[in-house]
Amino acid sequence: MNLNQFVNDEIKSVLGQYDLSGVAVSVPKDRSHGDFATNAAMVLSKPLGKSPREIAESILPNIAALPFIASADIAGPGFINIKLKDSFITKSITNYQLPITNDPQTICLDYGSYNVAKSLHIGHARTSIVGDSFNRIAKFLGHKTIAYNHIGDWGRPMGLVIAYLEALHPNWPFWSADFDPSKINPTDYKITAEDLDTLYPLASARAKDDSDFLAHAQQITKEFQDGHPGYTAIYNIFLKTSLDMMDDIIARLNMMPFDKTLGERNAAENVASVEKLLLEKNLLIKDDGAEIVIVKRDTDTAPMPPLMFNNSRGADTYGATDLAALYYRKKTDNPDKVLYFTDLRQGLHFTQVFRTAEMIGLFDENQMEHIGYGTLNGKDGKPFKTRDGNVAGLLDIMILTNLAVDERIKESGKILDFETLRDIALAALKFNDLSHELKSDYVFDVDTLTSFEGKTGPYILYTAVRLNKIIERAPRGEQRAEIKETLEKDERNLLLCILDFNRVVQMAFEKRSPDILANYTYELCQMSNTFYHNCPVLRDDVPADIRAHRIAIVEKTVTTLTTAIDLMGLKIPNEM
């Protein structure tokens, strides 16, 4: 049950036939004022032509008479504070069920977006962490998701890397015009993960200073896309290395496997089909050797450049391959929604793609969403870099987090096994990302995010471990007991927080914001620890019936907290 929605609906049921769409219930900042507050009197003030206070006084008896309400009173200019009956809270928590959607959808999720022949950079942290958590939330609610890792394997970076390999190994056979792939053994040509860490940066740097090298790389890109057998063979060698690197990152981040790892190269197979649709609707326009699609609308107030479908060299553009990927997903998945998790700065690109896709009849524009995220910055407010001044890679920040956790544990004098240390570091990194509002930039401060106090991943795990230990130590026969109908303040606050879980998960899905879940999880842990300190569970002086009652509350808390932690892709260790 969504408790918030239930209370809201019940209040509306006693307010008459007015427009009640603006009526809502919320949780007061100071919980001593009540469990919920409603703005019903404010909403009805204008249509009834009376002050909110007058209306609040007239509707208060009807609200107070609802069978689950213990008391209701007026606050301020006309808000109505509500306190629920303890017996209703107990009954609700006893019959509590995890949420399930009434409207299951098929949703294509595009996140990861890893690059072939390039190391994963710091931006891949957010797309991986946020995308994976949203995927978990959607599946949990009963939606069918198809997660895509749309890899970058078709554009200029491929040409740059191949050109640099050609310069490094001019005697390799791949560059020959009469190359025959059947006459080589691919295992004779090693391209390691360490190679890929340096090849693209070196090639990119050379291209900035050497126009001939850049022109050659651009020509290679075109010939590779046209099926050059030698370039395709060398690509397949470093593709395997790249895919192995991706699998390693996915495992380290405790992500669910992608359903499909398909990139621009695969999408390119459908570019001709998309081009046919564009031509049928007379949407392709020649422009200085390129082909573009006008997507600007009369209602646009900001500049809206056209989508470039083919560049002047005839190579596929990102716009073309993204449209082709949409074509493929429509044909194979026919989803209700297609969601992209990428940097906010790609917003214009996706607006162009979405408008074009709608014009050729692939999807309605409201079926496609770009969920943009902010950047991960250093303490100076600029994009985070390593100590040597280079842009940080994803592995760099994972290593920094691991080392910081190791140091904290050493300072505490504890001894934890390697797996536990990695679980703590993983929680520190991922929770820090998830707890920030998605569109905002945030500071990566390894000392703050690895703290065991405050709003951090280690604090979340520590709370879960502590609660699990209570259940483990509970006397047999006192587990699975019933919760009493008379509740102390901290007991009822904790149970109300648990009952809010359904609303939180549904809102995190609807708003495409896993940070809503992360911040709820922190609040649940705070209330759990307040309950732990103020409501002794296993202390010798606690009567057996109270102990059993509180153990039951702990069990409900653990179930909810464990679910929330799993939806964030974290792992709870046995010890901390």
Secondary structure, DSSP 4 states (H G I P E B T S, - for coil): --HHHHHHHHHHHTS-SS--TT--EE--SSGGG-SEEE-HHHHHHHHHTS-HHHHHHHHHHHHHTSTTEEEEEEETTTEEEEEE-HHHHHHHHHT------SS--EEEEE----BTTS--BTHHHHHHHHHHHHHHHHHHHT-EEEEEE--B-SSHHHHHHHHHHHHH-TTSGGGSTT--GGG--GGGS---HHHHHHHHHHHHHHHHH-HHHHHHHHHHHHHHHTT-HHHHHHHHHHHHHHHHHHHHHHHHTTPPPPSEE--HHHHHTTHHHHHHHHHHTT-EEEETTEEEE----TT--S--PPEEEE-TT-PBPHHHHHHHHHHHHHHHT--SEEEEEEEGGGHHHHHHHHHHHHHTTSS-GGGEEEEEE--EE-TTSSBPB-TTSSBPBHHHHHHHHHHHHHHHHHHHT----HHHHHHHHHHHHHHHHHTS-TTS-EE--HHHHT-SSSSSHHHHHHHHHHHHHHHHHSPTTSTT-PPPSS--HHHHHHHHHHHTHHHHHHHHHHTT-HHHHHHHHHHHHHHHHHHHHHS-SS-TTS-HHHHHHHHHHHHHHHHHHHHHHHHTT----S--
